Amino acid sequence: MSPTVAVIVPVYNGEATLSDCLRSLEAQNLPRSAYEIIVVDDGSSDGSAAIATAFGARVVRQRNGGAAAARNAGLAAARTDWIAFTDADCVASRGWLKALLRAAAAGSDDLICVAGKTIGLASNTPAARFVDITGGFDAGRHLSHPRYPFAPSGNVLYRRVALAAVDGYDRHYRSYEACDLHQRLGARGGQCVFEPAALVFHRHRATWREYWRQQRSYGAGLAQFMRARRGQIGWSFADELRAWSELVANGVRAALPGSADAA
């Protein structure tokens, strides 16, 4: 039986979490011959590649180029009709792949993407709970954006020909590459749906310092995304003042003492 779907996992120095990710992928409630697992080692200096090899995954190695380049390397290695992406710090539920493929089979002929539901794994710190509360990885919310919908890359299924038609992810993005990809896919037409039964658990950043670093990276990617589309976006001096006013106000509110964060 030829695989129907390839699961691509980019990893960079992810030995602390990769085993849990791959163990969950091996435990999917599909015949193992129905899917393949491709781990793209993005220039890791730890034991990530050895872990992937021990699990029997197909390992693609490259020099460090970022998540977008790593996903593209996995896409180039895959030969299946469908491509699923998750991340090395994620754990997939047993029915994840089956739910994604079921939604794809039930969709219209122009369906090119199915995004699943991502929630926190052991979100037992204030920073991690904040991500869950604010819906940081809520694909349903992101896909409903009126202008720039997208699906987070840690839990998504694409038709391979659709990805190939736009040359996959833009490797120049260090973050926010998923939003850029979806705009290019959308320009060609095609439907992307949300399937909440396709559940993945993600290890959110545990401390505020780690969360801040992540958000700075996202902010840089967003700036890159917006700069590339500055002709589409009207932005006046008044808009700039309004944005800074909101930022300062939110910063003041965040600095004020609040109630204890009880679990």
N, C-alpha and C positions, 0 to 999 in steps of 0.2 A: 504494500500500500504506500503510495507516494504521499508525503506530507501535504496537508492543505494550507498550513500556516507556519510561518517562521516567527519565533519569538526572539527579538533582538534586545540584548541587555548591554548597554555601554557601561564600562567601569573604569574608574581611575582611582587606584589605591583604595579599593573598596573591600579588602579582605575581611574586615570586621563584620560586614553585613551580607556579603555575596552568598555565603553558604545557605543562609536562611532563604534568600531569594530563589536560588536554584533548587533547593529542596521543595519549595512550594510549586515550582514549575514542573518538577518531576512528578508531583502528586496530583496533577490535573485529572479530572474525571473524564478523560478522553483516552482512546488507545494511544500508546506512546508513539506508534508509527504515524499518527495523524498530524504530528507537529514536530518541528525541530527547534533546538535552542542554539542560538548563536550569541556568544559572548565576545564583544569587541573590547580588547584590552587597549586602552588609550594611553599607552606609554607608562603603565604603572611601574613603580619601583618596589612594590610589595608582592605578596604571594597571590594576587588575584588570578593571574593566568593559570597557576598551578591548581588552584581551587576549581576553576572552571573545567580544566582538563580532567581532574579527578571525578567530577560529576558526569563526564562523558559529553559535555557540550562541545560544539564546534567553536574553536577559538580563532579569532582574527586579531592579529597584533598590528599596531601602528604606532608611529611617533605621536606624542601628545598633540592633539589638535582640537580638543574640545568635544563636547557632547554631540554637537551637530555633525561634525566630521565623523565621529564614531558611529553614529546612527547610519550615516550614508555608507560607511564601510560595510556595515551589516546588511544594508539593503543590497549592495552590490554583490554580496556573497550569497544572498537568498535566491531561490528559484521558485518559490511558492506563489500562488495567486494572491494570498493575503499576508500582510506583514503586521505583527503585533509588537508594540514597544512597551517595555517597562524598565525600571531602573534598579540598580544594585542595592539600593536602600529600601526596596519595596518587597512585600510578601503578598503573593496572589492567593485569593481564595480558591478552593478546589474547583469551583464551577466557573472560574473567570473566563478561560478560553471558550468553553462551550457557550456561555452567555453571549460573548462577543460574536461568535460565528452564527449563533441562532438569530441574533438581531440582524446580521448581515444578510442571511438567507431570506429573512422576512421582509427586507427592505425593497425599495424600488430598484429598477435597473440602473438608475443614475446614482445609487448610493456608493460613496467612495470612502466613508469613514464611520466608525462606531467608537464612541468614547465611553469609558466606564466610570464607575463611582469610586473615588479615592477618599479614604478616611485615615485618621491618624492611628499609628500602631504604638500602643503604650504611651499615650499622650498624658504623661503624669507630671509635667512641669508647666509653669505658667506660660512660657513661650510656646510650647507645643500645643497647649490647649487653645491659645490665642489663634493659631493657624486654623484649627478645627472650627472655632466659633465664627471666625470671619470668612470661612469658606475659601481659603487660599488655593485649594486644589479642587474646588467644586466645578467639574466639567459642565454640569448643567447650567450653572451661572455664566461661565465663560462663553459657552456656545450661544447663549442668548444675548450677548452684547450686540447692541443695535448696529454698530459700525464695524467692529473688528472682532468677530467671534473666533474662538480657537479652542482646541482641546489640549490639555496638558499632556506631555509626552510620556508620562509614567504609566499611563493606562489608556491605550488607544490602539485601534485596528484600522489599517488602511488597505485599500486595493492597490496592489503593487504597481499596476500600470498607471494609476493616477499619480503616485509618487514619482515614477520614472518620467512622466510627461513634464514635470516641473523641476526635474533634476534633484529631487529630494530636498533636504534641509539646506539652507544657506550656511556654509561652514564659516563664514565671516562673523556670524553671531556667536558670542560667548554665552548669551542667555537671550530669552525672548524669541528664540528661533521657531518655536511652535506657532506663535502668532503670525510671524512672517510667512511660514509655510501655508497656513490656512488661507491667508489672503491670496496667495498665488494659486492655490487649489480652487478657491472660490471664483477666481476670475475666469477659470475654464469651465465652470459649472459643475454640479454634482452636489449630493446631499450628504450631510453629516448628522448622525443621530446620537442621542444619549441613551445608554442602557444601564440603569442603576443596578441591575442584577450582576453586572460584571464588576466585581468588587476587588479592589486592591488596597492593601494597608501600607501606609508610607510612614517612615520614621521622620517626623518633623524635627527641625532644629530644636535642641533641648534647652539651650540657654539664650538669653536675649542678645548676647554678643554674637553667637553663631547666627541667630536670626537677622541681626543687623547686617552682618557681612553678606548673607544671602540676598537681602533686600537691596543692598547697594549694587550687587551684581545684576539683579533684576532691573534696577533703575537704569543702569548703564545700557542694558539691552533694550529697554523701552525707549531711551533717548535715541539709540541707533535706529530703532524701528520708526520712530516719529520723524527723525531727520530724513530718512529715506522717502517719507511720504509727506514732506513739508508742503508740497504743492497741493495736496488734498485737504490740508488742515489750515483753517484760518486762525491765526493767533496774534492778537493785538497787544499793545502795551497795557491796555485795561485788563485783558485776560491774564497777563503776567502778574500784575499787581494783585488781582483777585486770588490767583493761585498761591502767591507768597503769603497773603493774608490768611488764607485757610491753613497753610502749613504752619505758620506761627501760632495760630489759635489752637490747632491740634497739638502742637508741641507743649503749649502751656497747660492744656487739659491733661496731657499725659504726665506732666511733671507734678500735678497736684496729688496730694495723698488720697488714697481710696481705701475701700474696705479690703480685708485680707482675702487672698485668693484661696478659698477653702475648696478642697476636692469634693 
